[in-house]
Amino acid sequence: MKVLVVGGGGREHALVWRLTQDPAVTRVLAAPGNPGIAALAECHDVSVDDLPGLVGVIDRVAPDLVVVGPEGPLVAGLADTLRARGVAVLGPSPAAARLESSKAFAKDLMARYRIPAARSGSFGNPEKAVAFVDELGGKAVVKADGLAAGKGVIVAHDRDAAADAIDACLVRDAFGAAGRVVVVEEVLEGPEVSAFALSDGRTVVPLTFGRDFKRVGDGDAGPNTGGMGAYSPVPSVDRDTEDAIWDMMRRTVSAMAAEGSPYRGVLYAGLMLTADGPKVLEFNCRFGDPETQVLMPRLTVDPAELFLACASERLATRTAGWSEDAAVTVVMASGGYPGSYPIGLPIGGLGEAAAIDGVTVFHAGTAFDPDGRVVTAGGRVLDVTATGATVRQARERAYAAVELIRFDGARYRRDVAARAGEEEHV
């Protein structure tokens, strides 16, 4: 089987890495890929935002399966375009991807189908949005309705902060078109968890859970980012909670089918485990980043056939399997991220880090310079991932590897999975 992965970040590197281990896969390609991916797959230099270019590459190389990593091409219609050409693709239609591309749509769907979520409202008027904050008691989560690369969410613990976040979206245009509507919701209390499932429009195959770290600083300080680390499994998710979450995922897929937009692809739910049970914070229409980097090392079934079954509406007889080992990812980011940051800085120590038992370094924002050196090329630069018998052991290996990698201004959280060892009772 020939498989093409769309994207060029750490998530896509992890997908390519796992697909190359599948005996059914004879060739892996990527568009555009990155230096880490280039060591494993044939890369084609085309932007994920260039839909005609992507389609041209896919027409030319004729893969048996296309796996779409980022949300942008899905929202823009890549999956529908490929299906119309007879290409098997793992990813939803733009109509189904509204679960991620419009938080207002997702919130309305959950309210109508009674899928547990935070109390919320959607607003284009700043005064009405602030009035709703007052209804919520003066604190709220303010979210840009559209896609904002993981940065359009502000947790405001007082009225002034909430009003400023609303003003940033609706008046100061901080997130452009993505922030022309804001979703204002109550602040839920509890630990967060990311849940992943595959759906072919009818059947839902549960995958597994991870926990990510969205804030840039230790102790969840600072602004939201695309994700600064993750671990899996999540020991605190008990069987009753797990059953409730998969029920919510199935009900969401049923709701999308009832709305005339069957959901085919990876469904990712960000959830809060509240005292009243799990509640949905948001849906995403693809694998998480950096959660994929801890999921792929734990996946024990061959991914290509599972993904192809999902793309071909043949999931009814499929299941996923997971290693009992744990995985931890620590994201190494550029200085200044999630704000402005330099690029083109040489990276050292990659070989030494990867030589540690159980460690894989996934490239998230790297490039080759004219001399062939690997340099920084993004905000999140590397996803240093390690496996181990426990989360604690995986964490120790990941941080040992991080200490060996060098580039100017490198920043990373030092508390990724720090409390997971307490959950494991080891």
Secondary structure by P-SEA (a helix, b strand, c coil): cbbbbccccaaaaaaaaaaaacccccbbbbccccaaaaacccccccccccaaaaaaaaaaacccbbbbcccccccccaaaaaaaacccccccccccccccccaaaaaaaaaaaccccccccccccaaaaaaaaaaaccbbbbbcccccccccccccccaaaaaaaaaaccccccccccccbbbbbcccccbbbbbbbcccccbbbbbbbbbbbcccccccccccccccccccccccccaaaaaaaaaaaaaaaaaaaaaccccccbbbbbcccccccbbbcccccccccaaaaaaaaacccccaaaaaaaaacccccbbbbbbcbbbbbbbbbcccccccccccccccaaaaaaacccbbbbbcbbbbcccbbbbbcccccccbbbbcccaaaaaaaaaaaaaaccccbbbbbccccccccccccc
